[in-house]
């Protein structure tokens, strides 16, 4: 009989089933396949090539690092999972060097330099996407529209806005037999919109999430609470019940909730800490979307909350079975009941507020009146009072939006304060909503001496609302 010292007893938890790292990673790869297929169908073989390059880069980066450090090669599939997730987060027509740089950054900088699998401080794919967005912002925000026939083999395609960047101007008013709002929702659900390769088709994302939950690979609490919190935050920040589905089904929120926020190494160990973590994800994501510079906030929110995970796991510990206070009384599970109460209150808020707000008409700050021109274009009078310099100044304009191209065809000043700066109307002529929404800083003025940026910014905000009014109100009524 062997001596007891010849046996090694590992720290808990001990393995109780047949799961392994490779088995888990294989399940994640399988769950990602529907997203990849939909991405290729909508955006073409170029999208598939980007994902393959990203996966190959991540795998080779890990092996080269192991070779340089004289460590054994690893074939646990984790690098392939990182590569596939990052690849699916890229624009469909990103240049070849983007997945290469992103893959090297994700594996070498975020993963291997911190000790490898399970020791990284943040999700490698989410961190790499944030890095790419900061380093190559123009490339990472150029998307194309989903087109099954034209995009498959073509590398020369027309860029298209996303809902987060272009608003309702990025969506068709009629889709799949549904008009207006539900047509928008159906487009976003099926993924027939511009966006990153794997994030647009929400049915594919949900199918992957159901598979991973059924296989007990991910904790369902994280994506569910993330989505619930995001819905409440959208209601608070946007003051619109209609905006909830449009925001949840736009961008990478669902994709991030299922495949990135649930990462074992960077999500909390304890069950109810995961709920608090997911609440934080929802809050940060919507705040970035609503008030941040970039329209998408999922990857950055995941990165930010990953940094708080060690603190949560260190200071918010679960109550052990039979744990007693100094007085001898059982320790009350405060964290457990607090998280249950938060989730219940958020669900109750949605149940009560959504029907009430849905019955109220949409409020518009700047659109005063609207009508169709003889050519069928949208003609609106927009105006408001703005704080410009030391005075409150009234501004009013007549704007015409071409119904076919959805571009500003003409702007006429109706009322401008004679003591204020005159808006540079030519800056906005011929532009779409997404182009106007992207105008910042120097884009809003051609004359630095007049400080006209403030006046032009006010006009920009009014024009953005006029686009949304045309799509939501005028097109909706005509289709109905």
Secondary structure, 3 states (H helix, E strand, C coil): CCCHHHCCCCCCCCCCCCCCHHHHHHHHHHHHHHHHHHHHHHHCHHHHHHHHHHHHHHHHHHHHHHHHCCCCCCCCCHHHHHHHHHHHCCECCCCHHHHHHHHHHHHHHHHHHHCCCCCCCCCHHHHHHHHHHHHCHHHHCCCECCCCCCCCCCCCCCECCCHHHHHHHHCCCEECCEEHHHHHHHHHHHCCCCCECCCCCHHHHHHHHHHHHHCCCCCHHHHHHHHHHHHHHHHHHHCCCHHHHHHHCCCCHHHHHHHCCCCCCCCCCCHHHHHHHHHHHHHHHHHHHHHCCCCCCHHHHHHHHHHHHHHHHHHCCCCCCCCECCCCCECCCHHHHHHHHHHHHHHHHHHHHHHHHHHCCCCCCCEEEEEECCCCCEEEEEEEEEEECCEEEEEEEEEEECCCCCCEEEEEEEEECCCCCCCCHHHCCCCCHHHHHCCCHHHHCCCCCCCCHHHHHHHHHHHHHHHHHHHHHHHHHHHC
